[in-house]
Amino acid sequence: MKKRGRPKGIKNFNRRDVELSPYMTVLQEKIREVKSLISDSCVPKYFLFDGELGNNFALQMVRQVNLHLICKLRYNSQLYLPWQGEYSGRGRKRIYGERLLPQKISNEYRVHETCEDGVLTYIERVSFFKKMI
């Protein structure tokens, strides 16, 4: 008779040990080729990826070639700041805090500000959680 509930150890696995799809493997090889071709002139740090492919498999594929992943968010993503309050003593600890609206990010997260040719650019560093509806 099968036991009820979640099988033991199913939640606790290393998310970095992923088996890449054939598409991801080919893409990873192409990234390595491009990095080796341009290594004389510059050393890239970031890889820009489409939002549809911004998942854990893509992240691990990019991290295996020592790059950081930048991808756009999907239209239905919601961003939340981490919970800052006290634990109530009952139930699961909260992880989602206040909803983060990109148009209303506070100045406390601003790291750098530049103005070139009349274009004002802000660089902001925020830790957040993503939830898709």
Contact map, one row per residue, 1 for C-alpha under 8 A:
1110000000000000000000000000000000000000000000000000000000000000000000000000000000000000000000000000000000000000000000000000000000000
1111000000000000000000000000000000000000000000000000000000000000000000000000000000000000000000000000000000000000000000000000000000000
1111100000000000000000000000000000000000000000000000000000000000000000000000000000000000000000000000000000000000000000000000000000000
0111110000000000000000000000000000000000000000000000000000000000000000000000000000000000000000000000000000000000000000000000000000000
0011111000000000000000000000000000000000000000000000000000000000000000000000000000000000000000000000000000000000000000000000000000000
0001111101000000000000000000000000000000000000000000000000000000000000000000000000000000000000000000000000000000000000000000000000000
0000111111000000000000000000000000000000000000000000000000000000000000000000000000000000000000000000000000000000000000000000000000000
0000011111100000000000000000000000000000000000000000000000000000000000000000000000000000000000000000000000000000000000000000000000000
0000001111111000000000000000000000000000000000000000000000000000000000000000000000000000000000000000000000000000000000000000000000000
0000011111111000000000000000000000000000000000000000000000000000000000000000000000000000000000000000000000000000000000000000000000000
0000000111111000000000000000000000000000000000000000000000000000000000000000000000000000000000000000000000000000000000000000000000000
0000000011111100000000000000000000000000000000000000000000000000000000000000000000000000000000000000000000000000000000000000000000000
0000000011111110000000000000000000000000000000000000000000000000000000000000000000000000000000000000000000000000000000000000000000000
0000000000011111100000000000000000000000000000000000000000000000000000000000000000000000000000000000000000000000000000000000000000000
0000000000001111110000000000000000000000000000000000000100000000000000000000000000000000000000000000000000000000000000000000000000000
0000000000000111110000000000000000000000000000000000000000010000000000000000000000000000000000000000000000000000000000000000000000000
0000000000000111111000000000000000000000000000000000000000000000000000000000000000000000000000000000000000000000000000000000000000000
0000000000000011111100000000000000000000000000000000000010010000000000000000000000000000000000000000000000000000000000000000000000000
0000000000000000111110000000000000000000000000000000000010000000000000000000000000000000000000000000000000000000000000000000000000000
0000000000000000011111111000000000000000000000000000000010001000000000000000000000000000000000000000000000000000000000000000000000000
0000000000000000001111111000000000000000000000000000000000000000000000000000000000000000000000000000000000000000000000000000000000000
0000000000000000000111111100000000000000000000000000000000000000000000000000000000000000000000000000000000000000000000000000000000000
0000000000000000000111111110000000000000000000000000000000000000000000000000000000000000000000000000000000000000000000000000000000000
0000000000000000000111111111000000000000000000000000000001001000000000000000000000000000000000000000000000000000000000000000000000000
0000000000000000000111111111100000000000000000000000000000001000000000000000000000000000000000000000000000000000000000000000000000000
0000000000000000000001111111110000000000000000000000000000000000000000000000000000000000000000000000000000000000000000000000000000000
0000000000000000000000111111111000000000000000000000000000000000000000000000000000000000000000000000000000000000000000000000000000000
0000000000000000000000011111111100000000000000000000000000001100100000000000000000000000000000000000000000000000000000000000000000000
0000000000000000000000001111111110000000000000000000000000000000000000000000000000000000000000000000000000000000000000000000000000000
0000000000000000000000000111111111000000000000000000000000000000000000000000000000000000000000000000000000000000000000000000000000000
0000000000000000000000000011111111100000000000000000000000000000100000000000000000000000000000000000000000000000000000000000000000000
0000000000000000000000000001111111110000000000000000000000000000100000000000000000000000000000000000000000000000000000000000000000000
0000000000000000000000000000111111111000000000000000000000000000000000000000000000000000000000000000000000000000000000000000000000000
0000000000000000000000000000011111111100000000000000000000000000000000000000000000000000000000000000000000000000000000000000000000000
0000000000000000000000000000001111111110001100000000000000000000000000000000000000000000000000000000000000000000000000000000000000000
0000000000000000000000000000000111111110000000000000000000000000000000000000000000000000000000000000000000000000000000000000000000000
0000000000000000000000000000000011111111000000000000000000000000000000000000000000000000000000000000000000000000000000000000000000000
0000000000000000000000000000000001111111111000000000000000000000000000000000000000000000000000000000000000000000000000000000000000000
0000000000000000000000000000000000111111111000000000000000000000000000000000000000000000000000000000000000000000000000000000000000000
0000000000000000000000000000000000001111111000000000000000000000000000000000000000000000000000000000000000000000000000000000000000000
0000000000000000000000000000000000000111111000000000000000000000000000000000000000000000000000000000000000000000000000000000000000000
0000000000000000000000000000000000000111111100000000000000000000000000000000000000000000000000000000000000000000000000000000000000000
0000000000000000000000000000000000100111111110000000000000000000000000000000000000000000000000000000000000000000000000000000000000000
0000000000000000000000000000000000100000011111100000000000000000001000000000000000000000000000000000000000000000000000000000000000000
0000000000000000000000000000000000000000001111100000000000000000011100000000000000000000000000000000000000000000000000000000000000000
0000000000000000000000000000000000000000000111110000000000000000001111000000000000000000000000000000000000000000000000000000000000000
0000000000000000000000000000000000000000000111111000000000000100001111000000000000000000000000000000000000000000000000000000000000000
0000000000000000000000000000000000000000000001111100000000000000000011100000000000000000000000000000000000000000000000000000000000000
0000000000000000000000000000000000000000000000111110110000000000000011110000000000000000000000000000000000000000000000000000000000000
0000000000000000000000000000000000000000000000011111110000000000000000110000000000000000000000000000000000000000000000000000000000000
0000000000000000000000000000000000000000000000001111110000000000000000111100000000000000000000000000000000000000000000000000000000000
0000000000000000000000000000000000000000000000000111111000000000000000000100000000000000000000000000000000000000000000000000000000000
0000000000000000000000000000000000000000000000001111111001000000000000000000000000000000000000000000000000000000000000000000000000000
0000000000000000000000000000000000000000000000001111111101100000000000110000000000000000000000000000000000000000000000000000000000000
0000000000000000000000000000000000000000000000000001111111100000000000000000000000000000000000000000000000000000000000000000000000000
0000000000000010000000000000000000000000000000000000011111110000000000000000000000000000000000000000000000000000000000000000000000000
0000000000000000011100000000000000000000000000000000001111111000000000000000000000000000000000000000000000000000000000000000000000000
0000000000000000000000010000000000000000000000000000111111111100000000000000000000000000000000000000000000000000000000000000000000000
0000000000000000000000000000000000000000000000000000011111111110000010000000000000000000000000000000000000000000000000000000000000000
0000000000000001010000000000000000000000000000000000000111111111000000000000000000000000000000000000000000000000000000000000000000000
0000000000000000000100011001000000000000000000000000000011111111100000000000000000000000000000000000000000000000000000000000000000000
0000000000000000000000000001000000000000000000100000000001111111111110000000000000000000000000000000000000000000000000000000000000000
0000000000000000000000000000000000000000000000000000000000111111111110000000000000000000000000000000000000000000000000000000000000000
0000000000000000000000000000000000000000000000000000000000011111111000000000000000000000000000000000000000000000000000000000000000000
0000000000000000000000000001001100000000000000000000000000001111111000000000000000000000000000000000000000000000000000000000000000000
0000000000000000000000000000000000000000000010000000000000000111111100000000000000000000000000000000000000000000000000000000000000000
0000000000000000000000000000000000000000000111100000000000000111111110000000000000000000000000000000000000000000000000000000000000000
0000000000000000000000000000000000000000000011100000000000000110011111000000000000000000000000000000000000000000000000000000000000000
0000000000000000000000000000000000000000000001111000000000100110001111100000000000000000000000000000000000000000000000000000000000000
0000000000000000000000000000000000000000000001111000000000000000000111110000000000000000000000000000000000000000000000000000000000000
0000000000000000000000000000000000000000000000011110010000000000000011111000000000000000000000000000000000000000000000000000000000000
0000000000000000000000000000000000000000000000001110010000000000000001111100000000000000000000000000000000000000000000000000000000000
0000000000000000000000000000000000000000000000000010000000000000000000111110100000000000000000000000000000000000000000000000000000000
0000000000000000000000000000000000000000000000000011000000000000000000011111100000000000000000000000000000000000000000000000000000000
0000000000000000000000000000000000000000000000000000000000000000000000001111100000000000000000000000000000000000000000000000000000000
0000000000000000000000000000000000000000000000000000000000000000000000000111110000000000000000000000000000000000000000000000000000011
0000000000000000000000000000000000000000000000000000000000000000000000001111111000000000000000000000000000000000000000000000000001111
0000000000000000000000000000000000000000000000000000000000000000000000000001111100000000000000000011000000000000000000000000000001111
0000000000000000000000000000000000000000000000000000000000000000000000000000111110000000000000000011100000000000000000000000000111100
0000000000000000000000000000000000000000000000000000000000000000000000000000011111000000000000011111000000000000000000000000000111100
0000000000000000000000000000000000000000000000000000000000000000000000000000001111100000000000011111000000000000000000000000001110000
0000000000000000000000000000000000000000000000000000000000000000000000000000000111110000000000111100000000000000000000000000001110000
0000000000000000000000000000000000000000000000000000000000000000000000000000000011111000000001111100000000000000000000000000000000000
0000000000000000000000000000000000000000000000000000000000000000000000000000000001111100000000001000000000000000000000000000000000000
0000000000000000000000000000000000000000000000000000000000000000000000000000000000111110000000000000000000000000000000000000000000000
0000000000000000000000000000000000000000000000000000000000000000000000000000000000011111000000000000000000000000000000000000000000000
0000000000000000000000000000000000000000000000000000000000000000000000000000000000001111110011000000000000000000000000000000000000000
0000000000000000000000000000000000000000000000000000000000000000000000000000000000000111110000000000000000000000000000000000000000000
0000000000000000000000000000000000000000000000000000000000000000000000000000000000000011111000000000000000000000000000000000000000000
0000000000000000000000000000000000000000000000000000000000000000000000000000000000000011111100000000000000000000000000000000000000000
0000000000000000000000000000000000000000000000000000000000000000000000000000000000000000111110000000000000000000000000000000000000000
0000000000000000000000000000000000000000000000000000000000000000000000000000000000000000011111000000000000000000000000000000000000000
0000000000000000000000000000000000000000000000000000000000000000000000000000000000000010001111100000000000000000000000000000000000000
0000000000000000000000000000000000000000000000000000000000000000000000000000000000100010000111111000000000000000000000000000000000000
0000000000000000000000000000000000000000000000000000000000000000000000000000000001100000000011111000000000000000000000000000000000000
0000000000000000000000000000000000000000000000000000000000000000000000000000000111100000000001111100000000000000000000000000000010000
0000000000000000000000000000000000000000000000000000000000000000000000000000000111110000000001111110000000000000000000000000000000000
0000000000000000000000000000000000000000000000000000000000000000000000000000000111100000000000011111000000000000000000000000000000000
0000000000000000000000000000000000000000000000000000000000000000000000000000011110000000000000001111100000000000000000000000000000000
0000000000000000000000000000000000000000000000000000000000000000000000000000011110000000000000000111110110000000000000000000000000000
0000000000000000000000000000000000000000000000000000000000000000000000000000001000000000000000000011111110000000000000000000000000000
0000000000000000000000000000000000000000000000000000000000000000000000000000000000000000000000000001111110000000000000000000000000000
0000000000000000000000000000000000000000000000000000000000000000000000000000000000000000000000000000111110000000000000000000000000000
0000000000000000000000000000000000000000000000000000000000000000000000000000000000000000000000000001111111000000000000000000000000000
0000000000000000000000000000000000000000000000000000000000000000000000000000000000000000000000000001111111101000000000000000000000000
0000000000000000000000000000000000000000000000000000000000000000000000000000000000000000000000000000000111111100000000000000000000000
0000000000000000000000000000000000000000000000000000000000000000000000000000000000000000000000000000000011111100000000000000000000000
0000000000000000000000000000000000000000000000000000000000000000000000000000000000000000000000000000000001111100000000000000000000000
0000000000000000000000000000000000000000000000000000000000000000000000000000000000000000000000000000000011111110000000000001110000000
0000000000000000000000000000000000000000000000000000000000000000000000000000000000000000000000000000000001111111100000000111100000000
0000000000000000000000000000000000000000000000000000000000000000000000000000000000000000000000000000000000001111100000000111100000000
0000000000000000000000000000000000000000000000000000000000000000000000000000000000000000000000000000000000000111110000000111000000000
0000000000000000000000000000000000000000000000000000000000000000000000000000000000000000000000000000000000000111111000011110000000000
0000000000000000000000000000000000000000000000000000000000000000000000000000000000000000000000000000000000000001111100011100000000000
0000000000000000000000000000000000000000000000000000000000000000000000000000000000000000000000000000000000000000111111111000000000000
0000000000000000000000000000000000000000000000000000000000000000000000000000000000000000000000000000000000000000011111110000000000000
0000000000000000000000000000000000000000000000000000000000000000000000000000000000000000000000000000000000000000001111100000000000000
0000000000000000000000000000000000000000000000000000000000000000000000000000000000000000000000000000000000000000001111110000000000000
0000000000000000000000000000000000000000000000000000000000000000000000000000000000000000000000000000000000000000001111111000000000000
0000000000000000000000000000000000000000000000000000000000000000000000000000000000000000000000000000000000000000111101111100000000000
0000000000000000000000000000000000000000000000000000000000000000000000000000000000000000000000000000000000000000111000111110000000000
0000000000000000000000000000000000000000000000000000000000000000000000000000000000000000000000000000000000000111110000011111000000000
0000000000000000000000000000000000000000000000000000000000000000000000000000000000000000000000000000000000000111100000001111100000000
0000000000000000000000000000000000000000000000000000000000000000000000000000000000000000000000000000000000001111000000000111110000000
0000000000000000000000000000000000000000000000000000000000000000000000000000000000000000000000000000000000001110000000000011111000000
0000000000000000000000000000000000000000000000000000000000000000000000000000000000000000000000000000000000001000000000000001111100000
0000000000000000000000000000000000000000000000000000000000000000000000000000000011000000000000000000000000000000000000000000111110000
0000000000000000000000000000000000000000000000000000000000000000000000000000001111000000000000000000000000000000000000000000011111000
0000000000000000000000000000000000000000000000000000000000000000000000000000001111000000000000010000000000000000000000000000001111100
0000000000000000000000000000000000000000000000000000000000000000000000000000111100000000000000000000000000000000000000000000000111110
0000000000000000000000000000000000000000000000000000000000000000000000000000111100000000000000000000000000000000000000000000000011111
0000000000000000000000000000000000000000000000000000000000000000000000000001110000000000000000000000000000000000000000000000000001111
0000000000000000000000000000000000000000000000000000000000000000000000000001110000000000000000000000000000000000000000000000000000111
